[in-house]
Amino acid sequence: MDIDDFGGTQPEMKPERYFLGETRGWGMFHDRFGRLRRQFVVNMLGETHGDLFVLAEDFVYDDGETEQRVWELKRFADGTYEGTAGDVIGLARGRAKGNAFNWVYQLNLKVGDSRWRVAFDDWLYLQPGGVLLNRATATRWGIEIGTLTATFHKRPRNQTSLVTHEQSMGQAAE
């Protein structure tokens, strides 16, 4: 897939605009054989600090494990992005065009009791109504190990807080 294929599509996806403030997401990871390995809920808070956009992601997994990742992103005049986070190896690089954002990076991913160096090719697609779809392919040693699928929603401005993980998981079970 080529990011230029999304030129002219709407609504326009700019991570620093979409993720500003509170956002909530739900996702799952399937291994390369299609088996569901993990599900999660993520609460995010995006803030601008000078020329940096800081995005804090607080994950709660279906097994009760929690994790936080804090991204620092910088947008350049040519529409490209660079970013770092504590478990990202080197720089993450991205590009936005139309309603799409492509983000590639290597992550020091916790898998059981060990850590794996995993490459992610992350695609986000902004839809009308503020829904953001996410599909990321994970590879290790150049071999696909799985796919992450997620959706994100902005918190309505008049809502005082996002629902808790337990409320969200309970609603999903009903």
For each residue, the residues with C-beta under 8 A, 3 or more apart:
1: 5 102 123
2: 5
3: 6 95 96 97 100 102
4: 7 97
5: 1 2
6: 3 9 97 98 99 100
7: 4 97 98
8: 98
9: 6 98 99 100
10: 98 99 128
11: 99 126 127 128
12: 96 98 99 126
13: 18 96 98 99 100 101 124 125 126 132
14: 17 18 75 96 101
15: 18 19 53 55 73 81 94 96 101 124
16: 19 20 46 48 53 73 75
17: 14 20
18: 13 14 15 23 126 130 132 152 154
19: 15 16 23 44 46 53 55
20: 16 17 46 47 48 53
21: 45 46 154 155
22: 43 44 45 154 155 162
23: 18 19 43 44 45 46 152 153 154 155
24: 41 42 43 44 152 153 155 162 163 168
25: 41 42 44 132 134 150 151 152 153
26: 39 40 41 42 150 151 168 172
27: 39 40 42 134 148 149 150 151
28: 36 38 39 40 148 149 150
29: 36 37 38 39 138 146 147 148
30: 34 35 36 37 146 147 149
31: 34 35 37 145 146
32: 143 144 145 146
33:
34: 30 31
35: 30 31
36: 28 29 30 39
37: 29 30 31 146
38: 28 29 61 62 63
39: 26 27 28 29 36 61 62
40: 26 27 28 59 60 61 62
41: 24 25 26 59 60 165 168 169
42: 24 25 26 27 57 58 59 60 150
43: 22 23 24 57 58 162
44: 19 22 23 24 25 55 56 57 58 152
45: 21 22 23 55 56
46: 16 19 20 21 23 53 54 55 56
47: 20 53 54
48: 16 20 52 53 54
49: 52 53 54
50:
51: 74
52: 48 49 72 73 74
53: 15 16 19 20 46 47 48 49 71 72 73 74 75
54: 46 47 48 49 70 71 72 73
55: 15 19 44 45 46 70 71 73
56: 44 45 46 68 69 70 71
57: 42 43 44 68 69 70 71
58: 42 43 44 66 67 68
59: 40 41 42 66 67 68 69
60: 40 41 42 64 65 66 165
61: 38 39 40 64 65 66 67
62: 38 39 40 169
63: 38
64: 60 61
65: 60 61
66: 58 59 60 61
67: 58 59 61 110
68: 56 57 58 59
69: 56 57 59 85 86 87
70: 54 55 56 57 85 86
71: 53 54 55 56 57 83 84 85 88 92
72: 52 53 54 83 84 85
73: 15 16 52 53 54 55 81 82 83 94
74: 51 52 53 81 82 83
75: 14 16 53 79 80 81
76: 79 80 81 82
77:
78:
79: 75 76 95 96 97
80: 75 76 93 94 95
81: 15 73 74 75 76 92 93 94 95 96 103
82: 73 74 76 91 92 93 94
83: 71 72 73 74 88 91 92 93 94 103 105
84: 71 72 88 91 92
85: 69 70 71 72 88 92
86: 69 70
87: 69 107 108 109
88: 71 83 84 85 91 92 105 106 107 108
89: 105 106 107 108 117
90: 105 106
91: 82 83 84 88 105
92: 71 81 82 83 84 85 88 103 104 105
93: 80 81 82 83 103 104 105
94: 15 73 80 81 82 83 101 102 103 104
95: 3 79 80 81 101 102
96: 3 12 13 14 15 79 81 100 101
97: 3 4 6 7 79 100
98: 6 7 8 9 10 12 13
99: 6 9 10 11 12 13 125 126 127
100: 3 6 9 13 96 97 123 124 125 126
101: 13 14 15 94 95 96 123 124 126
102: 1 3 94 95 121 122 123 124
103: 81 83 92 93 94 120 122 123 124
104: 92 93 94 119 120 121 122
105: 83 88 89 90 91 92 93 119 120 122
106: 88 89 90 117 118 119 120
107: 87 88 89 117 118 119 120
108: 87 88 89 115 116 117
109: 87 115 116 117 118 138
110: 67 114 115
111: 114 115 116
112:
113:
114: 110 111
115: 108 109 110 111
116: 108 109 111 140
117: 89 106 107 108 109 140
118: 106 107 109 138 139 140 145
119: 104 105 106 107 138 139 140
120: 103 104 105 106 107 136 137 138 148
121: 102 104 136 137 139
122: 102 103 104 105 134 135 136 148
123: 1 100 101 102 103 134 135 136
124: 13 15 100 101 102 103 132 133 134
125: 13 99 100 132 133 134
126: 11 12 13 18 99 100 101 130 131 132
127: 11 99 130 131 132 133
128: 10 11 131
129:
130: 18 126 127 153 154
131: 126 127 128 151 152 153
132: 13 18 25 124 125 126 127 151 152 153
133: 124 125 127 150 151
134: 25 27 122 123 124 125 148 149 150 151 152
135: 122 123 147 148 149
136: 120 121 122 123 147 148
137: 120 121 144 146 147
138: 29 109 118 119 120 144 145 146 147 148
139: 118 119 121 142 143 144 145
140: 116 117 118 119 143 145
141:
142: 139
143: 32 139 140
144: 32 137 138 139 147
145: 31 32 118 138 139 140
146: 29 30 31 32 37 137 138
147: 29 30 135 136 137 138 144
148: 27 28 29 120 122 134 135 136 138
149: 27 28 30 134 135
150: 25 26 27 28 42 133 134
151: 25 26 27 131 132 133 134
152: 18 23 24 25 44 131 132 134
153: 23 24 25 130 131 132
154: 18 21 22 23 130
155: 21 22 23 24 159 161 162
156: 159
157:
158:
159: 155 156 162
160:
161: 155
162: 22 24 43 155 159
163: 24 167 168 171
164: 167 168
165: 41 60 168 169
166: 169 170
167: 163 164 170 171
168: 24 26 41 163 164 165 171 172
169: 41 62 165 166 172 173
170: 166 167 173 174
171: 163 167 168 174
172: 26 168 169
173: 169 170
174: 170 171
